[in-house]
Amino acid sequence: MDQLTTPLVSVIIPIYQAEKTLCKALDSVLGQTLTEFEVILIDDGSTDNSGYICDEYVRKDKRVKVVHQCNKGVSAARQCGIERARGEYSIHVDPDDWVEPEMLQELYRCAKRHDADMVICDFYINSPVKQSYIGQKPSSLESRVVLKEIFDHLMGSCCNKLIRTACYRKYNISFPNEVSFCEDEYVICSLLKYDIKVDYLPKAFYHYVKDSAQGTLSKHYDKNSLHKDLQLRELYATLLQGTGVEEHAYQRKSAAMVSRAFIFGKEVFTSAEFHKIFYRYKNIIWTSPYSLFEKILLYVSMLGFYQPTIKIVSALIHFKHKLLS
């Protein structure tokens, strides 16, 4: 693809300390059957060999571009990529995942065939022992319906969605620097607030790698992360005003978000700090649609009296929702 030619698709890859998996991710993207695309690598202050690997791929393939910046977080990295995207459509790929060769071609064909602003597809979850196919079919292609179902059974990630790049600019949507988790879901919800044209392709191309050896969220959690997660809840409250999203769906997600933040936060806060923040947000749990029994278990788990109870209540809530769905 000539440098002056407008690419059909921009693939944005935010990168931080990804030297072990980056080559597999990049090779899978560069092996696409569609050739008219660009790859924008955002090296977000990596201190391992990730930056060097990015530079090597830039030298090998003229479709690859790299931005080296100081560490600002994944949200800022994704936003940096969107601001530089020249493609008619764009999609995000994480550096520890990989994609099928037909992904861009099939998603782009679907988008053009139906003049869609967003194309949603299925995806795979890969663990060290198995691969699972995860369907993502919405009950309706109306944007407000899809928005509601993001709070139910649809994944909010940007990685299984091809999006018309102009939509970010048309609706003035950007990735929020205030948060460090689910930043892409917030952007997807922001887009779906508007009357954009959504289509669905019942195929899976994206392989989300779930590897316990890579560590858990709690190992990367700090005080700043917890505050940002709680801020995300407040951002959602503003975002969803007037959307028609059922209140109980948002409340349930909000309560789960806060309880998760506190569970991880206990590892990094002093007792006094933790309890001060806890009492500020405990009403989120009490006003949630959970049963009284579930609320008490969550409350006890968050305070840390009986850590195993969070596993019990998570299993109970999951089972209850399965029965009702």
C-alpha positions in Angstrom: 0.0 0.0 0.0 1.4 3.4 -1.0 1.9 5.9 1.8 -0.4 8.4 0.0 -3.2 5.8 -0.4 -5.9 6.0 2.2 -6.0 2.6 4.0 -9.3 0.8 4.2 -8.7 -0.2 7.8 -6.5 1.1 10.7 -5.4 -1.6 13.2 -4.5 0.0 16.5 -2.3 -1.9 19.0 -1.6 -0.4 22.4 1.6 -2.0 23.8 3.2 -2.2 27.2 5.7 -4.8 28.3 4.6 -7.2 25.6 7.8 -8.6 24.2 6.8 -12.3 24.7 3.6 -12.1 22.7 3.9 -9.1 20.4 5.5 -10.9 17.4 2.6 -13.4 17.2 0.0 -10.7 17.4 1.8 -8.6 14.7 2.4 -11.6 12.4 -1.3 -12.5 12.6 -2.3 -8.9 11.7 0.2 -8.6 8.8 -0.9 -11.9 7.4 -4.4 -10.6 6.6 -6.0 -11.5 3.3 -7.0 -7.8 3.0 -3.9 -5.8 2.2 -5.0 -2.2 2.2 -4.6 -1.5 5.9 -2.3 0.3 8.3 -1.0 -0.8 11.7 -0.5 1.8 14.3 1.6 0.6 17.2 1.5 2.7 20.4 4.5 1.8 22.6 3.3 3.1 25.9 6.6 3.5 27.8 7.7 -0.2 27.6 11.0 -0.9 29.4 11.4 -4.4 27.9 12.1 -5.1 24.2 8.7 -4.1 23.0 9.9 -0.8 21.5 12.7 -2.5 19.7 10.3 -5.1 18.2 8.0 -2.3 17.0 10.9 -0.5 15.3 11.9 -3.8 13.6 8.4 -4.3 12.1 8.3 -0.7 10.9 11.5 -1.4 9.0 10.1 -4.6 7.5 6.6 -3.4 6.5 5.7 0.1 5.3 2.1 -0.4 6.5 3.4 -0.3 10.1 3.8 2.9 12.0 4.9 3.3 15.7 4.5 6.0 18.3 6.8 5.8 21.3 5.4 7.7 24.3 5.9 7.8 28.0 3.6 5.5 30.0 0.1 7.0 30.1 -2.0 3.9 30.3 -4.0 1.8 27.8 -6.8 4.4 27.5 -4.4 7.2 26.4 -2.6 4.7 24.1 -5.9 3.7 22.3 -6.8 7.4 21.9 -3.4 8.2 20.5 -4.0 5.5 17.8 -7.5 6.8 17.0 -6.1 10.3 16.5 -3.6 9.0 14.0 -5.9 6.6 12.2 -6.3 7.3 8.5 -8.4 4.2 7.7 -12.1 4.4 6.7 -12.7 1.9 9.5 -10.6 1.0 12.6 -10.3 -1.9 15.0 -8.1 -2.6 18.1 -5.9 -5.6 18.7 -4.2 -6.3 22.1 -0.6 -7.4 21.9 -1.1 -10.6 23.9 -3.9 -11.8 21.5 -4.0 -12.9 17.8 -6.4 -12.8 14.9 -7.5 -15.0 12.0 -6.2 -14.1 8.5 -9.7 -13.3 7.1 -10.7 -10.9 9.9 -10.2 -7.5 8.2 -11.5 -8.6 4.8 -14.7 -10.2 6.1 -15.5 -7.4 8.5 -14.8 -4.7 5.9 -16.9 -6.5 3.3 -19.8 -6.7 5.8 -19.5 -3.1 6.7 -19.5 -1.9 3.1 -22.3 -4.2 2.1 -24.6 -2.8 4.7 -23.0 0.7 5.0 -22.6 -0.1 8.7 -20.9 2.2 11.2 -20.1 -0.7 13.5 -19.8 -4.5 12.7 -19.8 -6.8 15.7 -18.5 -10.4 15.4 -18.0 -13.4 17.6 -14.7 -14.2 19.2 -12.7 -17.0 20.8 -11.3 -17.3 24.3 -8.1 -19.2 24.4 -6.7 -20.7 27.6 -3.7 -23.0 28.0 -6.0 -26.0 27.9 -8.9 -25.1 25.6 -10.5 -22.8 23.0 -14.1 -21.5 23.5 -16.3 -19.9 20.9 -18.2 -16.9 22.3 -21.3 -15.8 20.3 -22.2 -12.1 20.3 -25.4 -11.9 18.4 -27.6 -9.0 19.7 -31.4 -9.5 19.8 -31.7 -6.4 17.5 -29.4 -4.3 15.4 -30.9 -1.1 16.8 -28.1 0.8 18.5 -30.0 1.4 21.8 -30.9 -2.3 22.1 -27.2 -3.2 21.6 -26.3 -0.6 24.2 -28.6 -2.3 26.7 -27.2 -5.7 25.9 -23.7 -4.5 26.6 -24.8 -4.5 30.2 -26.1 -8.0 29.9 -24.4 -10.6 27.7 -22.4 -8.7 25.0 -18.8 -8.0 25.4 -17.9 -4.3 25.3 -14.4 -4.7 23.8 -13.3 -2.8 20.7 -11.4 -5.9 19.6 -14.4 -7.7 18.0 -15.9 -4.5 16.5 -15.0 -2.8 13.2 -15.9 0.9 13.6 -16.2 3.7 11.1 -13.3 6.0 12.2 -15.3 9.1 11.3 -17.8 8.2 14.1 -15.2 9.0 16.8 -14.9 12.5 15.4 -18.5 13.1 14.4 -19.7 12.4 17.9 -16.6 13.8 19.7 -15.9 10.4 21.4 -12.6 9.7 23.0 -11.1 7.1 25.4 -11.4 8.4 29.0 -8.1 9.1 30.7 -9.8 8.9 34.1 -10.1 5.1 34.0 -7.8 2.1 33.7 -10.3 -0.7 33.2 -13.1 -1.3 30.7 -12.1 1.9 28.9 -13.0 0.4 25.5 -16.5 -0.7 26.8 -17.1 2.9 27.8 -16.3 4.1 24.3 -18.5 1.4 22.7 -21.4 2.5 24.9 -20.7 6.2 24.0 -21.0 5.3 20.3 -24.2 3.2 20.8 -25.9 6.2 22.4 -26.2 7.6 18.9 -28.3 6.3 16.1 -25.4 4.6 14.4 -25.9 1.7 12.0 -24.9 -1.7 13.5 -24.4 -5.0 11.8 -23.5 -8.4 13.1 -21.3 -11.0 11.4 -21.8 -14.5 12.9 -18.1 -15.5 12.7 -15.2 -15.5 15.1 -11.8 -14.0 14.1 -10.3 -12.7 17.3 -8.5 -14.9 19.8 -8.6 -13.5 23.3 -5.8 -15.2 25.3 -6.6 -15.9 28.9 -3.4 -17.1 30.4 -3.1 -17.4 34.2 0.7 -17.3 33.9 0.4 -13.7 32.7 -0.8 -12.6 36.2 -4.1 -11.3 37.4 -5.6 -7.8 37.7 -4.9 -7.8 41.4 -1.2 -8.0 40.8 -1.3 -4.8 38.8 -3.8 -2.9 41.0 -2.7 0.2 42.9 -4.5 3.0 44.7 -4.7 5.0 41.5 -6.4 2.1 39.7 -9.1 1.8 42.3 -9.9 5.5 42.2 -10.1 5.3 38.5 -12.5 2.3 38.6 -14.8 4.2 40.9 -14.6 7.2 38.6 -15.7 5.0 35.7 -18.9 4.2 37.6 -19.6 7.9 37.8 -18.8 8.4 34.1 -21.3 5.7 33.2 -24.0 7.4 35.3 -23.6 10.6 33.2 -23.2 8.7 29.9 -26.4 6.7 30.3 -28.8 9.5 31.2 -31.7 9.5 28.8 -30.6 6.3 26.9 -33.4 4.0 28.1 -30.9 1.5 29.5 -32.8 -0.3 32.2 -31.8 1.0 35.6 -31.3 -2.4 37.2 -28.9 -3.5 34.5 -26.6 -0.6 35.1 -27.0 -0.9 38.9 -26.0 -4.5 38.8 -22.9 -3.8 36.7 -22.1 -0.8 38.9 -22.3 -2.9 42.1 -20.1 -5.6 40.6 -17.6 -3.0 39.5 -17.3 -1.4 42.9 -17.1 -4.7 44.8 -14.3 -5.9 42.5 -12.4 -2.6 43.0 -12.6 -3.0 46.7 -11.5 -6.6 46.7 -8.4 -5.7 44.7 -8.0 -2.5 46.6 -7.7 -4.2 50.0 -4.2 -5.3 48.9 -2.9 -1.8 48.5 -4.7 0.4 51.0 -4.1 0.7 54.7 -7.0 -0.3 56.9 -7.9 3.4 57.6 -7.7 4.4 53.9 -9.7 1.4 52.8 -12.6 1.9 55.3 -12.8 5.6 54.5 -13.3 4.9 50.8 -15.6 1.9 51.5 -18.1 3.9 53.5 -18.3 6.5 50.7 -19.4 3.9 48.2 -21.2 1.2 50.2 -24.6 2.6 49.2 -23.9 1.4 45.7 -24.2 -2.1 47.0 -27.3 -1.5 49.1 -29.1 0.3 46.3 -28.3 -2.5 43.8 -31.0 -5.0 42.6 -29.3 -7.9 44.4 -31.3 -9.8 47.1 -30.7 -8.9 50.7 -28.8 -12.2 51.2 -26.5 -11.4 48.2 -26.0 -7.8 49.5 -24.9 -9.0 52.9 -22.5 -11.5 51.4 -21.0 -8.8 49.2 -20.7 -6.4 52.1 -18.9 -9.0 54.3 -16.6 -10.0 51.4 -15.7 -6.4 50.7 -14.8 -5.8 54.3 -12.5 -8.8 54.1 -13.9 -10.7 57.1 -14.4 -13.9 55.0 -12.5 -13.7 51.7 -13.9 -17.1 50.4 -17.5 -15.7 50.5 -16.9 -13.6 47.4 -16.4 -16.8 45.4 -19.6 -18.2 46.9 -21.7 -15.1 46.1 -20.2 -14.8 42.6 -21.3 -18.4 41.9 -24.8 -17.8 43.4 -25.3 -14.6 41.3 -24.1 -16.3 38.2 -26.4 -19.3 38.8 -29.4 -17.0 39.5 -28.9 -15.0 36.3 -28.6 -18.2 34.3 -31.9 -19.3 35.6 -33.6 -16.0 34.7 -32.0 -15.6 31.3 
